[in-house]
Amino acid sequence: MTRVIEWIVSLLIVIALFVVIGLFLPAKRSVSHSVETNRPMATVNDLLGSFTSFRDWNALVNKDPRVQITTSGPEQGVGAKLDFQSTQGSIGKGTWELVEEVPGEKIVYALQTRSRGEKKLMTFRFERTGQRNQNVKITQRYTVDYGWNLIGRYAGLYVTRDVGDEMKAGLAKVSNLLATIPRFDYSQHEPGFAFADLPATNALVVTTAAKRANDDIALAMTNQLKWIEQVMEKSGLEAAGPMRIVTNEFSTDTYGFDVVMPIRRKGTGPVTAESTDAAAEAGEGDAAAAEGEAVAEVEAAPVAPAAPVDPNAPLELLDVKVEGPVAYVQLPAMRAATTTYTGPSPGLPRVRDLAKAWAMVRGAEPHDRPYEEYLDPIKDMLSEEAEFRIFWPVKVAGVEPPAPVVIAPLPTDPAAEGATGGEAEAAPAEAPETPAAG
């Protein structure tokens, strides 16, 4: 009996010591680590303020690569939420929710995890540093409140190792990921960026190259465009969109590119208000000539809505009589990061890089070659008012997109090959008065 009493007393002493020590342990714990990057503030803020690249910058997946992740709410900003669930007991299930964001200063996530404690916050603070404040210091800080949970207070003794080591691994991933993103500040590009799903299209293509001089590039574009226009005329085709310039090579001395023209059978384009007005005016003129009297102006007929297009429908195979360096290809449907640009064409390379950086920050993997739609004539490409649409194709869910299908390849006879220097049967082009740069 005495031994039982001694055991009970010892147990009570241990419990008392546990309670007393627990009461003196901190009710709140925090741990922080930092890393520095030379990427722009907008890149850092957008990367850590969204879950699109969560697997790439968070160390959670290091513990369980098969962890199930689902997101909800907006893609970026307050309200974005991520739920995770793992079969590993050390991870379990939980959530990250973005609850506060001050762009360029801090991003705060509220966490719910299986570990003990309440009011768990993961805060990323940003500070400009380095020469001319070109770098960004990222400080990640985890805070938790154990309140009167004494077991939690004891668990807090290990938070530096349990959470701190995971934060170190996560910041290392952040640093490595940022190093792969082009160092361009896309936040200063006012038109903004978006992802666009582009349909498959028939196209005529000419591959060419020129010296990195405005006159040479403009002349090469003009000559190859004449070849394309000649094939279109002889094949009964019309342009189905603006001319595209696809960049193949952009070195210090040479600019290699494809001149691409989307095409369709002549007269098969969508009905527009302009075409309806033109038809009405033509009809009125014919009636006036036939009857020899003025015809009253009539209201144009309403434009019929365009029929829905099935994106999975196969492209129509056109009857194209290719000549010279022209090839007939069918371009597959694709997704691309896109933006607009107004200004001289030598500014296009920088805008292409801005689009690439913007897409990568949002977890999209660039694919293939970028291109621009030229919305003005070649001779105006150096104008301050010249307009372009820029596209950089990206992979969808990491799936390798299909390659273009060449229907009518380049001719192989020596005469045709000699013509690839770019003069169609029409009069050869001369350098425009205001040449363009690619």
ABEGO torsion letter per residue (X at the ends): XAAAAAAAAAAAAAAAAAAAAAAABBABBBBBBBBBBABBAAAAAAAAABAAAAAAABAAAAABAABBBBBBEBABEBGBBBBBBBABAAAEBEBBBBABBBBGABBBBBBBBABBEBGBBBBBBBBBBEBGGABBBBBBBBBBBAEABAAAAAAAAAAAAAAAAAAAAAAAAAAAAAAABBBBBAAABAAEBBBBBBBBBBBBBBBBBBBBBAAAAAAAAAAAAAAAAAAAAAAGBBBAEBBBBBBABBBAABBBBBBBBBBBBBGABBBBAAAAAAAAAAAAAAAAAAAGBBBBBBBBBBBBBBBBBBAABBBBBBBBBBBEABBBBBBBBBBBBBBBBBEBAAAAAAAAAAAAAAAAAAGBBBBEBBBBBBABBAAAAABAABBBBBBBBBBBGGBBBBBBBBABBBBABAAAAAAAAGBBABBBBBBBABBBBX
